Amino acid sequence: MQIDRLIRTVRELGNPTALGLDTKLEYVPKDFAAPHLDAGGPPEAVFAFNAKLLAALRDVIGCVKIQAAYYEMLGPCGMSCLLKTINEARSLGYVVIVDAKRGDIGSTAAAYSAAYLTEKSPFRADFLTVNPYFGTDGMAPFLDDCQKSGSGLFVLVKTSNPSGKEFQDIITDDGQPLYERVAKHVSEWGSRLIGEEGYSSVGAVVGATYPKQGAGLRRKMPNTFFLLPGYGAQGALAAQLASCFDASGGGAVVAASRSIICAHMLSGTRDFAQSARAEALRMKDDLSKILRLAR
């Protein structure tokens, strides 16, 4: 099961970071991009940038989260870039999360799942982010494919953006906020997909920008692995996140995109891979300190 592989990869590297490849052309240094733009346009420059980052960071980070939207907006060649980025990450041994937030009902949900989660998926990922708004019948195709292939999901529970509370914090008829009811369903959906490490293949997206809610969810979801977006550019700090991890300092990965892949823009250096590596090591140290305190 990919959830076991994710946990073991994090443990081996001692780093619960997920590298976010939310790559825009403007993040790529112009002198590096120029020959790739001449050869194949923006998608080729983006892929070359991604590939260099993946090669530079593999001994530091073992998990990558690829945001599909940034590739879709580049058109058909952008989708080819997405595929090449997935394949490059997989070839280097990364655990690959495709952040596409898919969701629908019936045959459409099955088609989304087939695109990412099966043995024959054209965009084969280890994990896919999904939107649970369609309920159990909308989730069923994804869950079935995870059971067959060993892939996993990260289901939106409490998102990192400020206005998510407009819906997620609505108090339901049982006195709980809606996101807690969603969390209960996520735990139930994942109960038949528990791996050897004690966590389910059905994980939860829990915004790092809401550490108090994250702590409550950790208590309610002991077998659910968390994907924690919002660190760095969105303002979440490592010191706030200890309670989103389990007692041994596991059970979650923290996603960081711009803070790592755009580190060269802040440092003013041309060596974007080395700048990304320095920031990734700083983040690893930052998280290690709080996780030691959590033990």
C-alpha positions, -999 to +999 in steps of 0.1 A: +000+000+000+013+035-009+004+048+026+029+024+041+055+035+015+048+072+023+052+066+060+085+047+056+099+072+032+092+100+057+108+080+084+138+071+064+146+107+055+134+121+088+115+147+069+077+151+068+078+176+039+058+173+006+074+193-021+047+213-039+053+217-077+028+245-082+051+257-110+044+288-131+067+300-159+074+332-140+091+311-112+117+298-137+148+320-140+148+336-174+184+325-184+175+289-175+141+291-193+153+306-225+167+276-244+138+254-232+113+281-244+130+280-278+128+242-279+093+236-267+076+267-252+065+272-215+057+236-208+092+225-217+107+252-195+085+242-166+094+206-169+131+213-171+128+234-139+108+207-122+132+180-132+162+199-118+145+205-085+134+168-082+170+157-088+184+182-063+160+174-035+155+136-036+179+129-007+161+156+014+124+151+005+107+119-004+072+131-013+060+155-040+026+171-045+019+182-080-009+208-085-026+198-117-041+233-123-008+248-132-003+223-160-039+223-172-037+260-178-009+254-203-032+234-225-024+200-241+013+205-239+008+214-202-009+180-197+021+164-213+043+183-189+022+170-160+027+135-172+064+139-177+067+155-142+048+126-126+070+101-144+102+119-135+092+120-099+082+083-099+115+073-116+134+090-088+115+072-061+093+100-049+058+093-034+036+113-058+005+131-048-015+147-076-035+176-062-065+177-086-094+178-061-115+156-083-151+146-074-183+137-091-209+109-091-212+074-107-194+069-140-178+103-140-161+097-106-150+064-119-134+081-149-116+106-127-103+077-106-093+057-137-072+087-149-051+087-117-054+057-094-054+024-113-026+003-126-033+015-162-039+052-153-024+075-179-015+100-150-007+073-125-003+088-090+003+073-056-023+096-041-050+119-054-068+147-036-106+145-038-136+166-029-161+146-008-191+170-015-209+143-035-210+120-006-205+082-003-216+073-039-193+099-053-164+085-032-171+048-039-152+046-073-121+062-058-122+039-027-127+008-049-097+017-071-076+023-040-084-011-027-075-027-059-043-008-067-030+001-033-031+038-041-045+064-017-065+095-013-064+128+005-099+140+011-107+177+017-117+181+054-106+214+067-089+235+040-062+262+045-080+291+029-097+318+050-132+316+034-134+278+037-151+284+070-181+298+051-192+262+046-169+240+066-177+256+099-215+255+096-229+238+127-249+208+117-280+193+134-258+172+157-240+203+170-208+197+152-192+218+125-196+204+090-159+196+086-161+173+117-189+154+101-169+151+069-140+138+091-162+111+105-171+099+071-134+100+060-125+077+089-153+053+081-144+052+044-108+045+053-116+018+079-112-011+054-080+003+040-056+003+070-020-005+061+007-023+080+018+010+096-016+015+112-028+043+089-055+042+062-050+048+025-077+074+029-061+105+043-073+140+050-064+174+038-062+196+070-050+232+066-019+240+086-034+275+090-059+260+114-037+242+140-064+242+168-089+224+145-061+202+133-053+191+168-090+182+174-091+162+142-059+143+151-077+132+183-108+121+164-089+105+135-061+083+149-058+062+118-060+090+093-028+104+077-029+142+072-017+163+043-011+198+058-010+226+033-005+262+042+031+262+055+053+291+044+037+314+019+002+310+034+016+318+069+015+286+089+044+281+112+061+248+122+056+256+159+018+255+154+018+220+139+030+196+165-005+187+176-014+177+140+011+148+142+008+117+163+026+110+196+057+096+178+059+126+154+044+108+125+010+107+108+013+138+085+032+156+058+035+193+055+032+207+019+054+236+009+055+250-026+065+286-032+087+288-001+109+261-017+106+264-054+107+302-053+135+304-027+159+318-054+136+347-060+140+357-023+177+350-021+185+367-054+207+338-066+207+323-100+211+287-087+175+279-081+181+243-072+207+251-046+184+278-031+155+253-030+177+227-013+188+252+013+152+261+021+142+225+022+169+217+047+159+247+068+122+235+067+133+200+077+152+214+107+123+236+116+099+207+116+123+183+133+126+207+163+088+208+169+084+170+164+111+163+189+092+185+213+060+165+205+075+132+215 
